[in-house]
Amino acid sequence: MLEAKSLRKARIPSSLLPNPSPGHLQSTRLAVHVDDVASTCSAFVASGCHVYKIEISSEESTVVKGKESLLIPVQAQVVNSSLVDRCPHRSEIQSIALAEKDGDDCLVMGSVDSYGHLIVSRLDTIGSDFDRLSYSVPPRHCGIWESSWAGICFSPVCWSTAAVAHSFSKSINVYDQDIHLRSLRTLWYPASFSFLQSSLAADTSSILIVAEGSQLSVWDLRTNSNNGCVQRVCGAIGDLIYAVCSSPSGPIAASGSDRTVTIYDPRRWSALSRWVNCSKYEITGLSFSSLDDGYIYVQGADYEISCGQWRDNKKRFAFRGDSNWLGFSKERQDLKISELVKAS
């Protein structure tokens, strides 16, 4: 049974970030990294045209429980805070993501702004030196220069492979570092996407799951037939999908305006389970637990995160923020650590 070990809350110093960007329905402006040696958790928060790093103490603390399995956060100490000066964007950053580079004490951070401009930087995990090799990729919109939500995700197998989605242009571009590999054209505005992490697939770095409108589309980068789209799963008309994620053991989760988490079997693309009305408002973020993928974290459009068993449709615990979320991110170091950090 999954239990919460700690819940910490840290405030970003107002001297570092006096006027933060407002919360967004697609809250993808947060990424976290846990350093077991230093007992700190580094939260990277995007606001405006900049990315900020906040180091939070991750010392063990007791869990305070309220009514209806609601967890009450304990105030945590901010060890250090700084501006990451390797992301010179000219418009508001919409999404950031982290990837770990094997055999090196470095993190790879990707950021994309509202026009689809991608910047990838190598960050030091043990010190404050951010002066590492970076590369920048301009947007590819064929003359469509309209700002909108944009997202980024790294391949779970190869850190150099990244996909960038731009909502207004209905496009997803895949890169190997700064080399453009191919473009995918969606039917509707993409709202969320992820590389498939299922162990059931032979090559997970080549399959993308995209939430567009009320559909889930599956794209295989190894084929050119039908522009790479190999499967479409249609939901109810008018029920927009805002979030999609996959589990290493196989299941894929999707949810949105219907406030229902649907778990799919990627072998048949049929529904394994439906957790109905698991949130008071639209669901904008999903993530399977790294310790037990029978549990899933559900982010509502308001200020609440809940965790429950999707097979039995039972809520295990929940916690709330002070306002709408800026980001929803999960960090997994190994089978013993699964830590979630929110920015509001």
C-alpha positions in Angstrom: 0.0 0.0 0.0 1.4 3.4 -1.0 2.0 5.8 1.9 3.1 9.4 1.8 6.4 9.9 3.8 6.6 13.6 3.7 4.9 16.7 2.2 6.9 19.9 2.2 6.0 23.4 1.1 8.5 26.1 0.1 7.9 29.6 -0.9 10.0 31.2 -3.7 11.7 34.3 -2.4 9.9 37.4 -3.6 13.3 39.1 -4.2 14.1 36.4 -6.8 10.7 36.3 -8.5 8.7 39.5 -7.6 6.0 39.1 -10.4 5.5 35.4 -11.4 3.6 34.3 -14.4 0.0 33.4 -13.7 -1.1 29.8 -13.4 -2.2 28.0 -16.6 -4.5 25.2 -17.5 -1.6 23.3 -19.0 0.8 23.6 -16.1 4.1 22.4 -17.5 6.5 25.0 -16.2 8.1 23.0 -13.4 10.8 20.3 -13.3 12.5 18.7 -10.3 15.6 16.8 -9.4 16.4 15.1 -6.1 20.0 14.9 -4.9 20.3 12.1 -2.3 23.9 13.0 -1.3 23.1 16.7 -0.5 19.6 15.9 0.8 18.1 18.6 -1.3 15.5 18.8 -4.0 16.1 21.2 -6.9 13.0 22.8 -8.4 13.3 24.5 -11.7 10.5 27.0 -12.3 9.8 28.9 -15.5 8.2 32.4 -15.2 8.2 34.9 -18.0 11.3 34.5 -20.2 13.5 33.0 -17.4 14.0 29.8 -15.5 14.8 29.9 -11.8 16.4 27.2 -9.6 15.2 26.7 -6.0 17.0 24.3 -3.8 14.8 22.9 -1.1 15.8 20.9 2.0 14.5 17.3 1.7 15.1 16.1 5.3 12.6 13.6 6.6 9.6 15.1 8.3 6.4 13.7 9.7 3.2 13.6 7.7 0.3 15.7 9.1 -3.1 14.4 8.1 -6.4 16.3 8.1 -9.9 15.3 7.2 -10.8 13.0 4.3 -7.2 11.8 3.8 -6.0 15.4 3.2 -2.3 15.9 3.8 -1.1 19.2 5.4 2.3 20.4 4.2 5.2 21.2 6.4 7.1 24.4 5.7 10.5 23.6 4.2 13.7 25.6 4.1 14.9 27.1 0.9 18.6 26.4 0.9 19.5 28.4 -2.2 17.8 30.2 -5.1 19.2 31.6 -8.3 18.5 32.5 -11.9 19.4 30.0 -14.6 21.1 32.2 -17.2 21.4 29.6 -19.9 17.8 30.1 -21.3 17.7 33.4 -23.2 14.1 33.2 -24.5 12.4 36.3 -26.0 8.8 35.2 -25.2 7.1 33.5 -22.2 8.4 30.0 -21.5 5.6 27.5 -21.7 7.3 24.2 -20.7 10.5 22.9 -19.2 11.7 19.3 -18.8 14.8 17.5 -17.4 16.7 14.5 -18.5 19.7 12.8 -16.9 22.8 12.1 -19.0 24.4 8.7 -18.3 27.9 8.7 -17.0 28.1 12.4 -16.3 27.3 14.6 -13.3 25.0 16.7 -15.5 21.3 17.3 -16.1 19.9 18.2 -19.5 17.2 20.8 -19.3 15.0 21.7 -22.2 12.8 24.8 -22.4 10.4 25.9 -25.1 8.6 29.3 -25.3 5.2 30.3 -26.7 6.5 30.4 -30.3 8.1 26.9 -30.2 11.7 28.1 -29.7 13.7 25.3 -28.1 16.8 25.7 -25.9 18.6 22.8 -24.4 21.3 23.3 -21.7 23.6 21.0 -19.7 23.4 21.8 -16.0 25.8 20.8 -13.2 24.1 18.7 -10.6 26.7 19.1 -7.9 27.7 22.8 -8.1 26.5 26.1 -9.2 28.3 26.2 -12.6 25.7 26.4 -15.3 28.1 27.4 -18.0 27.8 24.2 -20.1 27.3 23.5 -23.7 23.9 24.5 -25.0 22.1 24.6 -28.3 19.1 26.4 -29.6 16.6 25.4 -32.3 14.3 28.0 -33.9 10.6 27.2 -34.4 9.4 25.5 -37.6 5.9 26.8 -38.3 6.0 27.6 -42.0 5.2 31.3 -41.5 2.6 30.8 -38.7 4.0 33.1 -36.0 1.3 33.0 -33.4 2.0 32.4 -29.7 0.3 29.5 -27.9 1.0 26.7 -25.5 4.1 24.7 -26.4 5.5 21.5 -24.7 8.7 19.5 -24.6 9.5 15.9 -23.7 12.7 13.9 -23.8 12.9 10.3 -24.9 13.1 7.9 -21.9 15.9 6.0 -23.7 18.1 8.7 -25.3 18.4 12.1 -23.8 19.4 13.7 -27.1 16.0 12.9 -28.7 13.4 15.5 -27.8 9.9 16.3 -29.1 8.4 19.8 -29.2 4.7 20.5 -29.6 3.1 23.8 -30.6 -0.6 24.0 -30.1 -1.6 26.8 -32.5 0.3 25.4 -35.5 -0.9 21.8 -34.7 2.6 20.4 -35.0 5.1 18.2 -33.2 8.7 18.4 -34.2 11.2 15.7 -33.2 14.9 16.5 -32.9 18.2 14.7 -32.3 20.0 17.5 -30.4 19.7 20.4 -32.9 19.1 18.2 -36.0 15.5 18.1 -37.1 14.3 14.5 -37.7 10.6 14.9 -38.7 7.4 16.9 -38.3 4.0 15.5 -37.2 0.8 17.3 -38.1 -2.1 16.7 -35.7 -5.8 17.1 -36.6 -6.5 19.1 -33.4 -4.6 21.4 -31.1 -2.2 19.2 -29.1 -2.6 19.6 -25.3 -0.3 16.9 -23.9 2.1 14.3 -25.2 4.6 11.8 -24.0 7.0 9.1 -25.4 5.7 5.6 -24.7 7.5 4.0 -21.7 5.8 0.7 -21.9 7.9 -2.5 -21.7 5.5 -4.1 -24.0 6.9 -2.1 -26.9 10.2 -3.0 -28.6 11.4 0.6 -29.2 9.7 3.1 -26.8 11.9 6.0 -28.1 10.0 5.8 -31.4 6.4 6.0 -30.2 4.6 9.2 -29.2 1.2 9.4 -27.5 -0.5 12.7 -28.2 -3.7 14.2 -26.6 -5.4 16.3 -29.3 -9.0 17.5 -28.8 -11.1 14.5 -27.7 -8.7 12.0 -29.2 -5.6 10.1 -28.3 -3.3 9.7 -31.3 -0.3 7.3 -31.5 2.6 8.1 -33.7 5.4 5.8 -34.8 8.5 7.7 -35.9 9.8 4.7 -37.8 7.1 4.8 -40.4 6.0 7.4 -43.0 2.6 5.8 -43.7 -0.2 8.2 -42.8 2.4 10.7 -41.6 3.4 8.2 -38.9 0.0 8.1 -37.2 -0.7 4.4 -36.5 -3.7 4.6 -34.1 -6.5 7.0 -33.0 -8.6 6.4 -29.9 -11.7 8.7 -29.9 -13.3 9.8 -26.7 -16.7 11.4 -26.2 -17.4 14.4 -28.4 -16.8 17.6 -26.5 -14.7 16.0 -23.7 -11.3 17.5 -24.3 -8.2 15.5 -23.2 -5.7 17.6 -21.3 -3.3 15.0 -19.9 -1.7 11.7 -21.0 1.0 9.6 -19.4 2.3 6.1 -19.6 3.7 3.5 -17.2 6.8 1.4 -17.7 4.7 -1.8 -17.1 2.3 -1.0 -19.9 -0.9 1.0 -19.0 -1.5 4.4 -20.5 -3.7 7.0 -18.7 -5.6 9.9 -20.2 -8.0 12.5 -18.8 -9.4 16.0 -19.2 -12.6 17.9 -19.0 -14.8 14.8 -18.2 -12.9 14.5 -14.8 -12.5 10.8 -15.5 -9.2 8.9 -15.7 -9.2 6.3 -18.4 -6.6 3.6 -18.4 -5.8 2.0 -21.7 -4.1 -1.3 -22.7 -1.6 -0.4 -25.5 -1.8 -3.8 -27.0 -5.5 -3.5 -27.9 -6.2 0.2 -27.1 -9.2 -0.8 -25.1 -10.1 0.7 -21.7 -8.9 -1.3 -18.7 -10.5 0.9 -16.1 -12.3 4.2 -15.7 -12.0 6.3 -12.5 -15.1 8.5 -12.7 -15.3 11.9 -11.0 -12.0 11.6 -9.3 -11.5 15.4 -9.3 -13.8 18.3 -8.7 -12.6 20.2 -11.8 -11.0 19.4 -15.1 -8.0 17.1 -14.9 -4.8 18.7 -16.3 -2.0 16.4 -15.0 -1.4 12.7 -14.6 1.5 10.6 -13.4 1.8 6.9 -12.4 3.5 6.2 -9.1 7.1 5.1 -9.6 6.8 2.7 -6.6 3.5 1.1 -7.6 1.9 1.8 -10.9 -1.4 0.6 -9.5 -1.6 4.2 -8.1 -1.8 7.4 -10.1 -1.4 11.1 -9.2 -4.2 13.3 -10.5 -3.9 17.0 -10.8 -7.1 19.1 -10.9 -7.5 22.5 -12.6 -8.0 24.2 -9.2 -5.3 23.6 -6.6 -5.7 19.9 -5.5 -3.6 16.8 -6.2 -4.9 13.4 -5.3 -3.4 9.9 -5.4 -5.4 6.8 -5.6 -5.8 3.2 -7.0 -7.1 3.3 -10.5 -8.1 -0.3 -10.5 -10.4 0.0 -7.4 -11.3 3.7 -8.0 -10.2 4.6 -4.4 -8.5 7.8 -3.3 -5.5 7.2 -1.0 -4.5 10.7 -0.1 -4.7 14.3 -1.4 -3.1 17.7 -0.8 -3.9 21.3 -1.9 -2.0 24.4 -2.9 -2.8 28.1 -2.3 -3.7 28.9 -5.9 -3.7 27.4 -9.4 -0.7 25.3 -10.4 2.3 26.5 -12.4 3.7 23.0 -12.8 3.3 19.3 -12.0 6.4 17.2 -12.1 7.7 13.8 -10.8 11.3 12.8 -10.0 12.3 9.2 -9.8 15.8 8.3 -8.7 15.3 4.6 -8.0 12.6 2.3 -6.6 12.9 3.9 -3.2 12.3 7.5 -4.1 9.3 9.0 -5.7 8.9 12.7 -5.0 6.4 15.2 -6.3 6.9 19.0 -6.3 4.2 21.6 -7.2 4.5 25.3 -7.8 1.5 27.5 -7.3 
